[in-house]
Amino acid sequence: MQSFIHIDSPNYLREEQLPAPLNWSAVFGNDHPIALEIGCGIGDFIVKTALEAPERNFIAIDFYNKGCYKTCRRIDSHGLTNVRVLRVEARQFIQERLPKGLLAAVYINCPDPWPKKKHRKRRLVNRQFLEFLRDYLVPGGDFYFATDFDDYGIDVAGLLPGMAGYGNCLTPDLYRHELEGYHLSKYMRKFMAEGKRIYFVHYRKIS
Ligand SMILES: C[S@@+](CC[C@H](N)C(=O)[O-])C[C@H]1O[C@@H](n2cnc3c(N)ncnc32)[C@H](O)[C@@H]1O
């Protein structure tokens, strides 16, 4: 069993210590727009993305302790002040800790694919999740999804056109295998090195 790593970083927030009611502008010390990365892994994507956007705040979440630790190490070593990391489960965190209409962007990169057919219901991103998430985006807020898993990519790309409140930013394509300006995560690079293609989906909340 892996031992639990204590995370000692000013950018790591313990959920139980969050004030209630929660004021995210107070957490960041400014009222810049806030973006969320779900399943930040080791934090390479969020660090590159946050370095490029100092006028934006980022919440990076993962329920993997070592990933949160590595993400914090990266953030701290770059001296970033616009990212906060939490070890939480995505659905519960969003529902309990974020006000609706808060998020300027949501990034989901290489979520666990649950490749076995009988396990697919465990996938994070499905119609129900997309409907749930839409309420937490600001009008004009971006939703990004990337996966190396053909079936997952095609499934999510096929769901969104039928959903009210989302507009496709890649029209006429439902997905692309390259997304200019979008940083690659550790898993994307790993899968690309194995010759796999990434499915990028990009939608925007419309009112
Ligand atoms: C395959 S890894 C991808 C990591 C990173 N996004 C990347 O592309 O390199 C998926 C990550 O999502 C996290 N994760 C999966 N489901 C989650 C959930 N419901 N809430 C929070 N984190 C989750 C896992 O712990 C894992 O670190």
The ligand as a Tripos MOL2 file, in Angstrom:
@<TRIPOS>MOLECULE
LIG
   27    29     1     0     0
SMALL
NO_CHARGES

@<TRIPOS>ATOM
      1 C1         -5.5500    8.9530  -16.2800 C.3       1 LIG1
      2 S1         -5.2020   10.1510  -15.0860 S.3       1 LIG1
      3 C2         -4.8980   11.6200  -16.0640 C.3       1 LIG1
      4 C3         -4.1270   12.6510  -15.3120 C.3       1 LIG1
      5 C4         -3.8890   13.9740  -16.0830 C.3       1 LIG1
      6 N1         -5.1320   14.6570  -16.3440 N.3       1 LIG1
      7 C5         -3.1550   13.7470  -17.3710 C.2       1 LIG1
      8 O1         -3.7860   13.8290  -18.4330 O.co2     1 LIG1
      9 O2         -1.9350   13.4980  -17.3130 O.co2     1 LIG1
     10 C6         -6.8140   10.5160  -14.4260 C.3       1 LIG1
     11 C7         -6.7430   11.3040  -13.1140 C.3       1 LIG1
     12 O3         -8.0580   11.6890  -12.7380 O.3       1 LIG1
     13 C8         -8.2320   11.4710  -11.3480 C.3       1 LIG1
     14 N2         -9.6730   11.2870  -11.1470 N.ar      1 LIG1
     15 C9        -10.4390   10.3520  -11.7290 C.ar      1 LIG1
     16 N3        -11.7280   10.4870  -11.3720 N.ar      1 LIG1
     17 C10       -11.7650   11.5530  -10.5210 C.ar      1 LIG1
     18 C11       -12.8090   12.1820   -9.7920 C.ar      1 LIG1
     19 N4        -14.0800   11.7330   -9.8630 N.pl3     1 LIG1
     20 N5        -12.5010   13.2470   -9.0240 N.ar      1 LIG1
     21 C12       -11.2110   13.6740   -8.9210 C.ar      1 LIG1
     22 N6        -10.1820   13.1130   -9.5950 N.ar      1 LIG1
     23 C13       -10.4520   12.0670  -10.3750 C.ar      1 LIG1
     24 C14        -7.3740   10.2650  -11.0490 C.3       1 LIG1
     25 O4         -6.9840   10.2080   -9.6930 O.3       1 LIG1
     26 C15        -6.1780   10.4910  -11.9720 C.3       1 LIG1
     27 O5         -5.1480   11.2370  -11.3550 O.3       1 LIG1
@<TRIPOS>BOND
     1     1     2 1
     2     2     3 1
     3     2    10 1
     4     3     4 1
     5     4     5 1
     6     5     6 1
     7     5     7 1
     8     7     8 2
     9     7     9 1
    10    10    11 1
    11    11    12 1
    12    11    26 1
    13    12    13 1
    14    13    14 1
    15    13    24 1
    16    14    15 ar
    17    14    23 ar
    18    15    16 ar
    19    16    17 ar
    20    17    18 ar
    21    17    23 ar
    22    18    19 1
    23    18    20 ar
    24    20    21 ar
    25    21    22 ar
    26    22    23 ar
    27    24    25 1
    28    24    26 1
    29    26    27 1
@<TRIPOS>SUBSTRUCTURE
     1 LIG1         1 GROUP 0 **** ****
